[in-house]
Amino acid sequence: MSGRLTDPGAIGKPSAFGHMSIPSPSGQNSRFQKTYLGWDIGGTKSAAIIGNAEGKILDRAQWPSEVEKGPLHMQEQFIRHAEDLLRTFEVDALGVSVGGPINTLEGVILSPPHLPGWDNIHLRDNLFHVFGKPVFVEHDAIACLKAEIYWGAARGLTHAAYLTAGTGCGAGVISGGHILRGPNGESPELGHVRIAADGPLVYGKNGCVESFCSGTGVCILAHMRFPQRFGADVDLYEVERSARAGEREGLAVLEESGRALGDVCAMLVDVFAVQRVIVGSLARYLPALWLNAARKRMAEEILPQFAANGVEIVPAQCGKQLQDLSAIAPCVGCERDTGKTAFVPTPSVA
C-alpha cells in the first residue's frame, strides 16, 4: 500500500502518513552496490532518480513541478513516481536536492523564493514516514557541489566553490576538504548578497548576486537595459538567441552579467582561496562569451598570488546529468561528511 500525505508540513503528525512497503529487488541492482532514490526539486521541473554510489543513473522519471499547486501536491507527485521506480529497484536511502533557504540538519524547507507555500515544511520527516528509509535533504548548491566532488570537476580538490547559476544562484563551498555550513547546516545564500547599488529586483533585493547571475536576473536585466528590444516577458532563450546572432543588446546583457559573475568568483577566491569555481546551468546554456567575460573580470580582481596558483572558472563536468546526480549525492555524502554535517533522520517526528 502506498504512502500518502494529508498535511504538507506534517509537523509532529506521524498519523498523517501511511508507511510504504518497499519491495525486494528483481535483480536490476546488486546489494554489493548501494543504490539510492533521489528527488530533484526544481521550480520548473522535478525528477525522481534511481542511482548508485558510483554515480551511475539507473532509471529516472521527470514531470512538471507545478509549484503553483503547493507542497502537498508536489510531494504526492514525487511519491507516485517513486512508487513506479521502486517496483523494480530496492534502495538504501533517499536524497533530496532543493533550493534554499533550508535547515539541512532537520530537513526543513524554509520558504524558498521559487517554491511558493513551502513554508516550514518538514520534508525529511514526511518522506521518512512514507518510505521508511534514511532521508537526506540537501541545499541544491551543496548537492551539486558534492556531485562534482565525487564524479566531476572538484575531484581531488580541497578548496572549491560551486555556483548553481540556474533559475537562481546559490553557492556551495568546500574548504580544507570540508563543506562549509551554518549552525543548522545552511549553505551560503550567496544569491542574496548585494553586489551593486542598483539592478533587477530578485530574491527581495535590487542589485544582488541573483540580479545578475541567474536566469531570472538576466531576463529582468535585459528588459531593464533595453526595454525597446526585450519586453517585460522576455525569456532567457530570447536573450541567448540575440547574443548568438551578434545583436548589440544581447551581447551587452551577457557581458554585464558575465562581469558580475566574475566579481562573485573573485570574491570567492579572495575569501576562501578556492582552487576552482564551478558554474552550473548557464555555463552550459549561454554562449562562451558569458563565461569568458567572467574569467576576464575575475583575473582583474583577484590577488596576484591566487592568480599565480592557476585558479579557474569551469563549467560543471557532470554536464547534463548534474541535476540527477545532485539528487543522489546527499546519500553518498552522508557517509563521507564529518562533524555536524551528518543528517541522520530519526523514527520520531521532532
BELKAFEN-V96556 format. One record per backbone hydrogen bond with DSSP energy under -1.0 kcal/mol. CO is the residue of the C=O (numbers start at 1). NH is the residue of the N-H. E is the energy in kcal/mol with one decimal. If there is no record, write none. Layout:
BEGIN
CO_NH_E / CO_NH_E
END
This chain:
BEGIN
10_13_-1.2 / 13_16_-1.9 / 14_17_-1.7 / 30_33_-1.5 / 34_53_-1.5 / 35_92_-3.4 / 36_51_-2.2 / 37_95_-2.7 / 38_49_-2.7 / 39_97_-2.5 / 40_47_-1.8 / 44_65_-2.1 / 46_63_-2.2 / 47_40_-2.5 / 48_61_-2.2 / 49_38_-2.9 / 50_58_-2.8 / 50_59_-1.6 / 51_36_-3.6 / 52_55_-2.1 / 56_52_-1.6 / 59_50_-2.8 / 61_48_-2.5 / 63_46_-2.7 / 66_69_-2.2 / 67_70_-1.8 / 70_74_-1.9 / 71_75_-2.4 / 72_76_-2.4 / 73_77_-2.4 / 74_78_-2.0 / 75_79_-2.5 / 76_80_-2.3 / 77_81_-2.2 / 78_82_-3.1 / 79_83_-2.5 / 80_84_-1.4 / 81_85_-1.7 / 82_86_-2.6 / 85_88_-1.6 / 85_89_-1.7 / 88_26_-1.3 / 93_37_-2.3 / 94_136_-2.5 / 95_39_-2.0 / 96_138_-2.6 / 97_41_-2.6 / 98_140_-2.0 / 101_110_-2.1 / 103_107_-1.2 / 103_108_-2.0 / 107_124_-1.9 / 108_103_-2.9 / 109_121_-1.7 / 112_115_-1.6 / 115_118_-1.9 / 117_119_-2.2 / 118_111_-2.8 / 121_109_-2.8 / 121_123_-2.0 / 122_126_-2.2 / 123_127_-2.6 / 124_128_-2.1 / 125_129_-2.2 / 127_131_-2.8 / 128_132_-2.7 / 130_20_-3.1 / 134_94_-2.7 / 136_96_-2.3 / 138_98_-2.2 / 139_143_-2.8 / 140_144_-2.5 / 141_145_-2.1 / 142_146_-2.9 / 143_147_-2.0 / 144_148_-2.3 / 145_149_-2.1 / 146_150_-2.8 / 147_151_-2.8 / 148_152_-1.2 / 148_154_-1.6 / 152_155_-1.4 / 154_157_-1.9 / 158_177_-2.5 / 159_275_-2.7 / 160_174_-3.0 / 161_278_-3.2 / 162_172_-2.1 / 163_280_-2.6 / 165_282_-2.5 / 166_215_-4.1 / 167_216_-1.2 / 168_166_-2.2 / 170_164_-2.1 / 172_162_-2.9 / 173_180_-2.8 / 174_160_-2.0 / 175_178_-1.6 / 178_175_-3.0 / 182_185_-2.0 / 184_105_-1.7 / 186_182_-1.5 / 188_171_-1.0 / 188_190_-1.9 / 189_192_-1.6 / 190_193_-1.8 / 191_210_-2.0 / 193_209_-1.9 / 200_207_-1.2 / 202_205_-1.8 / 205_202_-2.4 / 207_195_-3.0 / 207_196_-1.5 / 209_212_-1.3 / 209_213_-2.8 / 214_218_-2.6 / 215_219_-1.7 / 216_220_-1.8 / 217_221_-2.9 / 218_222_-2.3 / 219_223_-1.8 / 220_224_-2.4 / 221_225_-2.7 / 222_226_-2.4 / 226_229_-1.1 / 226_230_-3.0 / 231_234_-1.7 / 235_239_-1.5 / 236_240_-2.9 / 237_241_-2.7 / 238_242_-2.1 / 239_243_-2.1 / 240_244_-2.4 / 241_245_-1.5 / 242_247_-2.3 / 243_246_-1.6 / 247_251_-2.4 / 248_252_-2.2 / 249_253_-2.1 / 250_254_-2.0 / 251_255_-2.2 / 252_256_-2.3 / 253_257_-2.5 / 254_258_-2.6 / 255_259_-2.3 / 256_260_-2.0 / 257_261_-2.3 / 258_262_-2.2 / 259_263_-2.0 / 260_264_-2.1 / 261_265_-2.6 / 262_266_-2.5 / 263_267_-2.0 / 264_268_-2.1 / 265_269_-2.4 / 266_270_-2.9 / 267_271_-2.3 / 268_272_-2.4 / 269_273_-1.9 / 276_161_-2.2 / 277_314_-2.5 / 278_163_-2.9 / 279_316_-1.9 / 280_283_-1.7 / 281_284_-1.4 / 281_285_-1.6 / 282_286_-2.9 / 287_290_-1.8 / 288_292_-2.5 / 289_293_-2.2 / 290_294_-1.5 / 291_295_-2.4 / 292_296_-2.4 / 293_297_-2.2 / 294_298_-2.7 / 295_299_-2.2 / 296_300_-1.4 / 297_301_-1.3 / 298_302_-2.4 / 303_307_-1.8 / 304_308_-2.3 / 306_311_-1.3 / 307_310_-1.5 / 312_277_-2.7 / 314_279_-2.7 / 318_321_-1.6 / 319_322_-1.8 / 321_325_-2.9 / 322_326_-2.5 / 325_329_-2.1 / 328_331_-1.1 / 328_332_-1.4 / 329_333_-3.4 / 330_334_-1.8 / 332_335_-1.1 / 333_336_-1.3 / 333_337_-2.8 / 339_341_-1.6 / 342_344_-1.3
END
